[in-house]
Amino acid sequence: MPARLSRGSGRILGPMPTILLVDNDSFQASVCKSILEQRFSDVQRVGDAAEALCLVEQPRFAGHLGLVITDLNMPGIGSPAFVAELHVRLPRVPVLVLGGDAEAAAGYDARWVRFLSRPFSDQDILTAAGDLLALHAWEAA
């Protein structure tokens, strides 16, 4: 059963969608995952964009995916190329890019991508993730 948005509340009803955290820095990813798990029950972490793209090829995983969080500066497949390729496969999955700002937005689909500049607080990332999950639930409804 897909998650849906409660009218007027901004709250997600039903099973919590999966958040996929894509970050090659294991310490940074561990801290970020711990913060996200304060509010969201299903946070999966992978070390690079290629691994993330392999996961989204799995229908069961893709069907529960509600948000991808990635770092702006990814080795290998860079963040803009990764997000573009992700949106070829799953065009309506929102992406939160960590470390970006208005200048970094060129080359991204503005409707489905948000940027969170560093440094950010725990509350900043929790709010951004919640807003994007709500957008995804609203669009899926």
N, C-alpha and C positions, 0 to 999 in steps of 0.2 A: 504494500500500500504506500503510495508516495505521500510525502509531507504536503501539507497545505497550510495556508495562512489563515489565521483567525481574523475575521473582518474587524477592521478598526483597531486591533490590538497590536499588530506587528509581531505577534507570537506565532511560532510554527507549531502546528498540530500534527500528530501522527509520528511515525518513526523519524528520528533525527537523521538527516542526510549526512553522508560522509564528507569530511573535509580532507583534501589531499594536500599535504605540505611537501613542497619540493625544494630541498635545500641541501647543498653539498657540504656545508659546514655543520658537522655533527653536534658541536656544542650549541651553536646558535639554534639549530633545529630542535634540539632537546628542550631548550628554554622555551621556545615558541610553542612547542607541542604541549608542554606542561601548562602554559598560560591558557591555551585554547581548551584544554581538557577541564579547566575550571567550570566551563559553561557548556561545552559540546562533548557528547559521549563518544563520537566516532571520528577520531583524528588519526589518519594514516600518514606515515612519513616515508618518502623515497629520497635517494641521494642525488638524482639527476633527472633531467628532462626525458631522456631516452627511457628510463625505467617508468616514469609517469605515463608516457605514451603507450608503453606495453600494457600497463594496468588498465587504461581506458579502452583498450581493445577488447577487454573481457566484459561481455554484456552484463553480467551480474554486478560487477563493480561499477560500471558506467551508469547503470540504472539507479544506483543509490548516491551517485556523486552529486553534491550540491554546491561545492566551492573548491577552487584550487588556489592555494597560496604559494607564491614563488618569490624568489629573490630577484632583484633587478639585474644583478651581475652574476649570471650563471655560466660556468665553463661548458665547453662543448656546444650544444645547441643553446644559443643565447636566448634570453627571456623573450624578446619580440618574436623570434622564429618559433619558439616553443608555444607561445600563446596562440599564434596564427595556426600552427599545426593542430593544437588542441581544439581550436574552434572549427577546423575543418571536420573533425570527428564529432565534436559535441558543441554545436554553435551557441547553445543557450546556457552553458555553464559559466558562471561569473568567475573572474580571476582577480585576486588581490595581489598586487605587486609591491613587495616590501623594498623600501629604499628609493622609490621613485618620486618624482615631482612633476609639475606641469610640463617642463621641458622634455621629460622622458616619455611623455604621452604620445609623441609622434610615432606612427606605425602600429598603434594599438586600436582596436575597436572600442571606442569610448563608452558604448552602451553596456558592455559586459566586462570592462576592466576598470578597476579603481587602484589608486596609488596611495601608499601610506609612507610618508617621509620618516626617515630616522633622525633623531631618536623618537620612539613612540612609547607610550605607556601601555601597561597591561590592558587598561580600559579602552584605549584607542583601538587596539587590534581586536578586542572582544566586540566592540561596537561595530567596527567595519565588517567583521565576519558575520555578525548577526544581521546587519543590514543587507549584505549580499545574499545570505541564505534566504532571507525574507523575499528579496527580489526574485530569486530562483523559484521559490515556492509559489509566488504570485503568478509568475509567467507559466508555471507548470499547471496551475489550476484551471 
